[in-house]
Amino acid sequence: MKRFNTFLAAGLFLCAAVFAREFDNAYRLAVFFTNDIHGGIVPQKAEFLNPEFPPLLGGAASAAAIIKQVREEGAEAGFSTLLIDAGDIFQGTLVGTLSKGIAVIEYMNLMEYDAVVPGNHDFDLGKDNLIELIKASRFPWVSANIYDKETGAPWEWVKPWAIVEKDGFKIGITGVSTAGTEQMSFPENIRGLEFRNEITTLQKAVDELRARGVDLVAALVHTGLPYDPREGYEALKTQTLQSLLETGYVNAMEIAHFVKGIDILLGGHLHKGYPEAWEDPVNHTICLQNYANGGNLGWVDIYIDVPTRSIAGYDYAADKNSLLLLAQDQFWPDSATAEFVQKKRDLYEQGYRDVIGETTSSLARSSQGESPLNNLICDVMAERAGADFAFMNFGGIRADLRQGPVTREDIFKVLPFDNEIVSFKADGKYIKRILEQRLAGGSRGLAIGGAKVVFNKTLPNGQRVVSVEIGGKPLEPERIYRVATNDYLLEGNSGLEMLKELPRELVAFTGVLVSEALIQHFEMHSPVKSALDGRWKSDNNARPSAEWMRQFDEMQM
C-alpha cells in the first residue's frame, strides 16, 4: 500500500502519515532495519547507479535524518519506532575496520538501536574484540544459537532474547547467528564457541518469549532470504523440518516457515534486498531484508490491533518499497551525525587517499568466473609467492576498481580482510581435488592465476574438471607444484575443508597481506592492465580426453 512519498532539498520534510482506513484503530510501530552494514556509515558513491557520474549516498547521516524526523512525529502523533540490525556491522570500510568496530557501535548508540544479532564477520577480529564491542553497546546483542563448547551453556555475552516496551506493548526480540560461522572464520576467532541449528534454538527462544506474554516477536537472523522469493518458496515446499535439520544449512525463508510464533523476521548475510516484504503463507511471518553497506535504510510500518494486540497489517514509506536509497540530495544528512562521521574519518582514514598508481581501464570483479580484477589479484599472489598456481575465493574480492588513479582506500575496498598470502607444495591430483571441490553441487569455482581450467557442470561431482594447464602445460598428476592461496582458505573455509589436512610445517607463510601485495604491484607496475584470457572456462559440451581419464579416473567425490 502506498502511504506517502518523500522529497528532500535543504532538509528532510516527511509528509504527515496518511493512515489506511483499515488501520484507523490500530497502533503504529515504525520499524527501521539494517543488515550487513560492513562499516558503511560514511557517505559513498552509488557507482551501481551511474559508474561515470555516481550520485552520493549519505550513509549514517542520511539514515539518522529520517529516523530522527519520524521519532519526532511519533512523539506528537502517538506512535513509536523500533530500530534493529541483523549483523555484520563493521568489517569492510576503513572507519569500521580500523576502529575495530567501535566507531559503528558509537553510531548505533547515538541512534539508540533496540537490538543487534552478531553476524559471522563480527568475529573477524576475534571473539574478544566482539566482547569489547558488546560491552560498549547501549543495546542488547541477541543470539539464541551461540553456545559455550566447554560448559554447554548459552554464550554469556549475548542474550537468547530481550524484551523492549513501546507505549505499553511488549516486543520480544530474539535472533540467531549463522550456524556456518565455524566454516567461515579462523578457528582462533571463535575458539570455544558452538553455533547450533538455527531452527531448534530459535523456536526455543520464541516459545520462551511467548510464555512471558510478549505482544510481538521480532527475529533477527544472520542468514538470508533466497535471491528469488518464488524459486525459494518452490524449493521450500519440497523440504521437511527433518530434512532441514539434517542438511546443516538453513535460509531465512525456511526459518520463517518452520519456526512458529515469529511476527517479523529480518534476514541478512546475502546482501540481497527485498523491496517488498515476503510473508510466509502458513505462519504469516513478515520477512524483511536490506541491501548491504549502509546504502539503504529499511522502513516498514507495522499496525497492531489494540484489542487483540495482534498485527492488523503493514505498510511502506514509499510506493511498494521498504528500502529507501539514501541519496544525499533527497535525504539531507543530519548535521550532528555528519559531524560525528567526519571526525571518525579524519581519525581513521589518514594516508589512505594517497594515490599509489593507476589503471588503464576499469577492473571488475566477478563471483561467477574470471574477471580482470580476479585475474590480477591471483597473478599478483602467484608472483609474490613464487607459485605455479594461485587461487582465491570470490567472496574475498569485495569491490571493483575504476579506470584512473588508484588509492590505498580503493585497494582496501577491494580486499578489506587482512588475509595473508600462503603457499604450499602439492601434486597435480591434489590441485584437481581443490578445483573439483569448488565446482561440486552449486559451487561456482574460484578465482585463479597461473592456470587454465576447462570444466563441465553437467558432469557428476568429482568429474567436472575436464582439463587443466599450469604454465601452459597439461597438469601432471604426480608432479609437485607450488600453490599460493590465502590463510583464510588454508583454514578450510569456503568449502575447502581439505586444506585443513595440510601439515602446517609444509606451509610457507609469506607475512604479506594480499592487499599489501596488490598495493606494491600498483606502486611498481602502473599503469596496471588486466584482461580476460580464458583461464576459467565453462563448457557443457567439453569432455575429458582418454589420457586425462586414465590419469585421474580414481578421483571420485
Order of alpha helices (4+ residues) and beta strands (2+ residues): beta-beta-beta-alpha-beta-alpha-alpha-beta-alpha-beta-beta-beta-beta-alpha-beta-alpha-alpha-alpha-beta-beta-beta-beta-beta-beta-alpha-beta-alpha-beta-beta-alpha-beta-alpha-beta-beta-beta-beta-beta-alpha-beta-alpha-beta-alpha
